[in-house]
Structures are given as C-alpha cells and as structure tokens.
Amino acid sequence: MTHEFGPALRARRRAAGISQRALAARAALDFSYISKVENGRLPPPAADTIVALCGVLGIASEDLLALTRKIPSAVQQTVSSSTAAQRFLREAQQMALTDQE
C-alpha cells in the first residue's frame, strides 16, 4: 500500500498547483526529498510530516495517512492514553464500518 503514497502525493500537489520546491519550502523540507518520495525512491515520511504536507496543500491528511497506515503522534498519544478512545476504536473495528459509514 505504501507504494501508492508517492503518486498520491504528486497528484494532490499538482491539483493544488504547487511545485515540489514550493511544497518543500513551506513544509521545511528539501525539495529533493519530495521528489524522491513522489518517485518511490524513499518510503513515505513520518505521520507528522504527512500532516504538515497536507496542511500546505490544504487537504485533509487522513487519505494520505491511510495509504501509509500511520497515525499522527498527537492522535496516537491521545488514543494510547484514553480508555474510552481505545474502547471506541475497538467497537468500530468490530463493526467493520466502511469509510462511508
């Protein structure tokens, strides 16, 4: 699934009309890193970096995060320290909900 991340990032970047250099600069990354990720020469970035990239692109981060099966550190911290959040997620998993549901 992670092999889809690079092309997905590229498509969203292009749809936003942002160059690799502009995206990299706004996300405080090297533009060659963006190029290598988009071309599959590097694995997808950390979850928090994906969130930052999505913020620059003006898109929700969930779709790109789902491609990598990663969770932002703030969400992971909240879920791991909350009994209610873990219960909720377990129940949602057992219900086998679709994205639409």
N, C-alpha and C positions, 0 to 999 in steps of 0.2 A: 504494500500500500504506500510506503514512503517514497517509492519511485515516482509516484504521481504528484508529489509535492512541488517539485521544480516547475513542471509545466503549468500547474495550477497557479503558482505564484506569478509566473510570467504572464499568464492570461489576465490575471487580476491587475497586475501592474500596467499592462498595456491598455486595459479597459479604463484605468484611471488616468491614462495619458501621462504617465510618469516614466522618465528614463531610469535605467539602472543606477546611474550616477546620482540622480536626484533622490531616489529612494534610499540609497546607501547613505548619502549625506544627512538626510532627515532622520534616519534611524541610527546614526552614529556608527556606521559600518563601512568597510572598504567596498568600493564598487566591484572589485574583482571577486569578492566573496558572494555578492548577489549573483553575478554571472555564473560562478561555479555551482551554486545551489540550483539555479534555474536549469542548468545543463546537466544536472545529476552527477557532477564530479565531486560534490560534497554532500553529505547527508543533510537532512533538514535541520535547521537551527533549533536551539532550545526553545521551549514553550514561551518563555517570556520575550524572546526575540521575535517569535512569530506574532505575538500580541502587538509588539512595537511596530512591526512591519505593517500589520493590518491597520493599526492606528494611522500611520502615514497614508495608507491607501484609502482610508475612510470606509473600511468594510468590517463586518463582524469577523472575529477571529475564529469562531467555532468550526467553520468549514475546513479551514486550513489545519487547525489543531487536530480535527478528527482524522485527517489524512495521515497524520504522524502518530496518532494515539497518545498524544501528550496533553498535559494539563498544566495551566499556568501555576506558578508556585503559590500565589495567594489563594487560589482555589484549592489546591492540594492541601495547603496548611489549614484552611477552614474546614475542609471535609475530614481531614485526618484527626482534627481535634474536636469534632462535633458528633456526638452520638446520634442526634436527630438527623443530621445530614447523611451519615452513613446508613441509617435505617431507611431514609427516603430513597437513596440510591439503590439499596438492595431491593426494596419493594418495586421500584421502577424497573430494575433489571429482571425481576421475576415476572413482571407483567409483559416483558418482551415488546415494549412500545416501539412503534415506528417513529421516524423523525416527525411525521405529520401529527401523530397523536401527542 
